[in-house]
Every structure is written in structure tokens, then in C-alpha cells.
Amino acid sequence: MKRVIALFIIAGVLSAGAAQRDTVGAYDAMSLPTAAERAALDVTAKRHHVEFSKALHDMSDDDVKTWSQIFAVSMDFHTFDRAAQVYAYQIYTSWLYFVQSAGVEKYAKLVEAQPPAVRQRIRDILYFDAAMASQQDREIREKELRSKCPQLFPESYVFGKDDDLFKSG
């Protein structure tokens, strides 16, 4: 029941975000992960000694060790195939939920505590939605994201830099 409620909350946040923007973002356009896709992600995550789905729903917002294990899973992906999209979607939606409950600053500290490659990958996953917006919307969405989350996306941040998943640097 707790998971169903969390999914409805996340879906509501995504829908509200899309409605406010008057555009459809990359994550809004993705189909929701199936149970089989989430189970496959759990198998991948177990290599990092974390139960992905359980951890996202049950851990505290200051559990740095578990967040680090979840973030480390991102380095298992080398193409933005469906498995990587499912992971990215889960990270993106958990970020929206986390920021609503604990704030951007706390999430930024969790990301900042990661090794540089993991930090870049997680930032890229979160920034992906803005980076993939239409040309006319991209500048507005990027500016909005950077202004609302400067701790997470400092001026020095460049989307896709040295990140083979997004191949832009």
C-alpha cells in the first residue's frame, strides 16, 4: 500500500511539473517502468549490495551509505537503453519526492559526497529532462533548474561532460 501511495504521489508531482511547464519533458514521455523492469533493476543493484526498490521507499533521507550504493548503480550503464532509462526514471522521481520532503540542499550534499564520476552521472540524470527539451524550451528549463538548485548544478556543471552515457563531452 505504501508503495502504491508513493507511486501516485510521484506521478502527481510529474504531472504537475509537466502541466506547469506546458511542455512534455523526457521523463514525462517515458512509459512507467514495469514490474519486470523494476525487478531487473533490483538484480543489477544487488551487485552494489543494495535492494533498490526497498531502499528507495524505506531509507531515511540522511542514509549516505545507502544513497551512495544506489547512486553507484548508475555507473553500470554505458548506453541509454531501456534498463538505463528505468534507473534514470527511478532516480529522477525519487529526487522529486526527496526534494519535496527534505529539500534541495540535503539532496545536493548526498550527491556532492559521491566520487566525481558518480556525481556527474547523477547530475546528468537529473538534468536530462531539461537538456532534452525542445530548442525553444531548453534555455528556459535549464535556467529554471539552475536557479532553483544551484547547490546541485553549480555554474561549473556541464551536462554530459566526460560521461559516456550521455556522450556530449
N, C-alpha and C positions, 0 to 999 in steps of 0.2 A: 504494500500500500504506500509506504514511504517513497519508494522509487517512482511509482505512478504519479504521485503528487509532485515530486521533483521534476519529472518529465513535463508535466503540464505547466509548471512554473517556468521552466526553461523555454518551452515552446511559446508561452505567452510573452516572455521577455524578447525572444527573437521576433515574434510577430509585431510586437510594439515597436521594436527598433526599426524593422522594415517599413512600418507604416509611417513613422516619424521622418524617415529619410525620403519617402516617396520613390524609392528605388528598390530593386531586389539585389541583395548582396550575394556573394559567392556561397556563403553558408546558408542563406535563406533558400537558395535554389537547389541545394543538395538534398537528396532524399534522406530521410531519417535512417540511421543505422538499424539493420535488422537484428533480431536476437542472435542469429548465427554470426553476423559480423562482429557484434559485441563480444560473443564467446571467443571468436578467433583473436580479438584484441586482448582478451584476458590471457590466452595462451602465450601470446607474444610478451605480455607484461610479466608473466611468471618468470621469465628469464632474468628479470630485474628484481625478483623476489617481492613482487607486489601483486595483489589481487586488484586489478584496475577498477572494475565496476564497483566492487565493495568499498575500496578505498575512497573513490570519488564521493560516495554517498555517506560514508561513516566517519571519515577522519576529521580532526579538528583543523581549523584554518591556520594554526601555527605549528603543524606537524611537518617540520622542514625535511626530515628524513624521508617520509612517505611521498611528499611532493617532489623531492629530488629523484626518487625512484620512478615516479610517474613521468616526470619530465625527461629522464634518461631514455625512456622508451622511444622518444622522438628520434633518437639517433639510429634506430633500427630501420628507418625508412630512407630509401635513396631515390625513389620516384614517387610522384604524387598520384599513385594508383588508388584504387578504392580502399585498400587497407589503411593507407596514409590519410586519406580523406576522412575515414571513420575516426581515426585517432585525433586528427585536427578538429573535427566537429565536436568530439567529446571534450577536448581541451578548451575550445572556444566557448562552448556552452557552460562548462564548469567555471570558466573565467567570468562570464556574465553573472552567474549566480554568486560566485565568491565576492566580486566587487560590490554587488548589492548588499551582501551581508557583512563583509569585513572591510571593504574599501580598497581603492587602487593602491594606496601606499603599502599596505600589508602584502598584497599580491606582488607588487614590484620588488619588495625585499626578498620574497621567495625566489623570484626569477633571478635577481641580482646575485643570490647565493650560489648559483649554478656555474659550472665550468663555462668558459666563453662560447664554445660551440653549441652547447645545450641552450645557453641563454639566447644566442642568436636564433636558434631554431624555434624556440618557444615564442620569442617576439615575432618572428616571421609568420608563425601560425596565427597569432592574434591579429597581425597587421594585414594578413592575406585578404580579408574581406574588403578592406579599403583599397588595397593595391589592385584588386581585380575589378573595381568599379569601372563604369564607363568613363571614357576620357573626360567628359564634361563633369562627372560627379567625383572623380578621383581626387582632385585637388581639395575640394571642399571636405570630403570624408577624411583624407589624410590630415588636414589642418585641424579638424574637429577632434580626431583621435589623439593627435599630439598635444593639443591644448588641454584635453580632459585627463590625459595620462602622461604628463611629462616625465614622471619618475620611471615609467616603463619604456617610454620611447623618447629618450633624450635626443637633442639635436644631432649628436654623433651617430645615431642609429640609421642604418641604411638597409632597406628591405632586401633580403636575399643575398647580402654580402657574404661571399665565401660559403654559401650554403647550397650544396648540390641538390637539395630537394626543390629549391625554387630557381636555381640556375640563373641568377641575374648579377652575379658579381664575380 
